[in-house]
Each structure stands twice: as C-alpha cells, then as structure tokens.
C-alpha cells in the first residue's frame, strides 16, 4: 500500500513537472504569435477599416470551413499518439503521423474546391457583396496550409513537445505573413493583399510544423507488422467524428458575431463595412485572452489522456482544479487592462477604432470566460466527446438566435453581447457535466481568491479611471489594479506554501 502511494505521488509530480514545462513553452509560443498583430496594424493603417473588415469576415468563414476539412483529426492524432507513447509504442505513433497528414491534405483540397464553388453561387443570397465573395474565394486557398500546421502541431503536442509551436506559429506565420503582405502591396495586389499574405503565411507555418514534427520520428522503428492505413484511418475518424462536430459548432459560435454582422451591413443600426472592420479588430484584441488557455491546454490534453489510460481520475481532477485557478489569476488582470485602457489599445490601430472600447470590454469578458472553461472541454473530450457535442449544439442554437435578434436591434453592440451570452451558457453546461457525469465535486473551488482579488483591485482602479481623463487615467487605473492584485496574489501564494501538506509537491509544482 505504501509503495502504491509513493508510485501515485511520483506520477503526479512527474505530470506536474510536464505541465509546468509545457505551459512555459506554450506561453512563449503565444507571446511570439502576437507578432502577427504587426500584420493587422499594417492592414488597418495602410488599407483602412473597410478592407480590414472584409479580411476579418473572410478569415472567420475560412476558419469555420477549415474545421470541415480537418475533421478534428488534429485532436484525434494528438490523443492517439499520447496514448501510444504512454505504452511505449513509438512505431505506431510514427505511422499515425503519416496517415493523418495524408488524410487531411486530401480532405482540405476537396473541401476548399467545393466551398469556393458554393460561395460563388450562394454568397449573394446571404447578403454578401461581390468584393466579399471574391475575398472569401481567395482566402479558402489557405486551407491546406492551415490544416498542415494543425496536424504538425498536434503531433508535436501528442509527443509532449511544446516548443515547436514557437517556430511554426510564433515566428514563421507571423513574420512570413507580414512580409508577404508588404510584397503583395508592392506588386500591386492591393485588393487581395491581406488574403494573399494569409495564404503564404499559412503555408509557411504548415511546412515548418510538419518538418519539426518529422524530427521526432527519425529514430522511430517501422511497425512490425506494418500498420494498416485503412484500419487506423477508420479508428481516427471514428474517434474524431463527434469531436469534429462540436469543434465545428464551437468555431461557429466563436465566429458567428463577425459573420452575421457582415450579413446585416446596411440593415441594422450603425452596421457598415467599416464598423465590421472596427468590431473585427475588437474581437482580435479580445481573443488574445483565449491564448491564455493555449498556454495550458496543449500540454494538459495529452497528460489527461495518459491519466485516463491509467485510471487516475483523482489526479486528473486535482490537476484541473489547480490549472483553472492559475488561468484565472492570469486572465483577470488582462481583462482589467482591456476594460480600463481599451480606448488607448484600439487607438493604436487608428483614431476610428477608438469607438470600439466599450465593445472591447464586453468581448474581453466573453473571451476570458471561454478561455477559463476551455479546460473542461478537454477533460470531457478525452473521455466522453459526445457530451461536448451536446453542450456545443445547445449553445450554438442560442448563439444563432441571440445574434440575429441582438444585431438586428442593437447593431454592433448587440454582436458583442451575442458572443458573451453563448460562452456563459457553455460554461454552465460544462460545469454541470463535470459535476453530474464525472462526479467531480466542486471542480472550480480554487477560483474564490482570484475573484476576490479582482474585485478588491477593481474598485480603486475604477475610481482612478473616472477621476483622471485621457491616456494618463487609463494607465494609472491599470497600474493601480495591477499593484493591488499582485500584492494579494503574493499574500495568497505565501499562505498556500505555508499550509501545503507534506508530500503535496503536485500542487506546489503547478
């Protein structure tokens, strides 16, 4: 019994170290990916909000269509490889990598061709103008590059190698996209310069992700007997099918506000193509909060998949509870910055973008909510993926009708609330799933202190923001919030270290 306890604690400590190391590399990749903002700045400054709005709508649509092409095989191959590595079957991992790449590239080529034809036939019926339809048709050419990046990155994550994303997304995608945009402008492709840049940047990041993932299998032996392509393909697709459905639905929820706003141009209060560009920029800035989840989720997913193989439900619950607390500690000050200094942040894109500061506060809260409850999706996905589909389907219906009514009556402000409502509903549904189906009691009991710290810091910061006008007031408000919040965090961190139980290295490592 004692040896079993020591083994369990050893496994827990090892998982904690892996999550800590993986989170560091993922956070570095997220920071590096923010260089992509240079591209958005250039589009806003050089071509204006209307062109930026067209690009935002085209990318939102392409992102949804890409989910059809990939069919969640990135999530499936990450899980399968994590399980193969957990039992030491490195040869099968190598075969899964090659099989998935071949499947996805073929699927995306077919989906892109079909989607281009459908958009050209039906785009006008949805109220899209000819320029928007043309931009969408060009943008869809990026699908194979997007898919190759996702598979290559998923394979690396399945092998618990997180640093590859720093080079593929953080560096290759960001800098190649920016360089391609400037080159396209120089060659006279002004109308489709952002779309051409995305195609080139996606291809570059996909190739880099593929090459880096390939290095992980240089010493891998070939499977004996050879792995059956058709058998493994069927297993991957069977596992991915429900995940694909809810990932498509989740992406539709995330992108519905921008796409539906474009469909209401000229038919809802204050909705113009320029305002769609302003709102698209607001969503891009606010969506940076989702990247906090990306710092933890890529390493958390394969670790939870490995835990479920060994039946370590209790350790998975502890890991989930602790990581969600740390995510909330990070998310709250970021939301505060966007709420108190939104006018300054958006002003960097140009004077016209400042009018989106109120929308940014709403969208920031929505994206923080989505990031916070995202780990619950991962836990459900590796064990009962069909439950995620049910939760997402219910939320998608709510999102669709909420956006139609809110945008029609309140314009762009309605779109901002149209993204907040579904994420709140989705969080509630996922929480109930953990409580009722998995019997995890109070999986978010550790969130009280971050919320209290946020409330205590928000009061003085809000007073400063009201009393001091301009950029000075915004920066002082953010500073006041940060100082108070940081002091409370230090105090809480000290209390946890003093009262940590003996042998609680798992919690302390996180």
Secondary structure, 3 states (H helix, E strand, C coil): CHHHHHHHHHHHHHHHHHHHHHHHHHHHHHHHHHHHHHHHHHHHHHHHHHHHHHHHHHHHHHHHHHHHHHCCHHHHHHHHHHHHHHCCCHHHHHHHHHHHHHHHHHHHHHHHHHHHHHHHHHHHHHCCCHHHHHHHHHHHHHHHHHHHHHHHHHHHHHCCCCCHHHHHHHHHHHHHHHHHHHHHHHCCCCCCHHHHHHHHHHHHHHHHHHHHHHHHHCCCCCCCCCCCHHHHHHHHHHHHHHHHHHHHHHHHHHHHHHHHHHHCCCCCCCCCHHHHHHHHHHHHHHHHHHHHHHHHHHHHHHHHHHHHHHCCHHHHHHHHHHHHHHHHHHHHHHHHHHHHHHHHHHHCCCHHHHHHHHHHHHHHHHHHHHHHHHHHHHHHHHHHHHHHHHHHHHHHHHHHHHHHHHHHHHCHHHHHHHHHHHHHHHHHHHHHHHHHCCCCCCCCHHHHHHHHHHHHHHHHHHHHHHHCCHHHHHHHHHHHHHHHHHHHHHHHHHHHHHHCCCCCHHHHHC
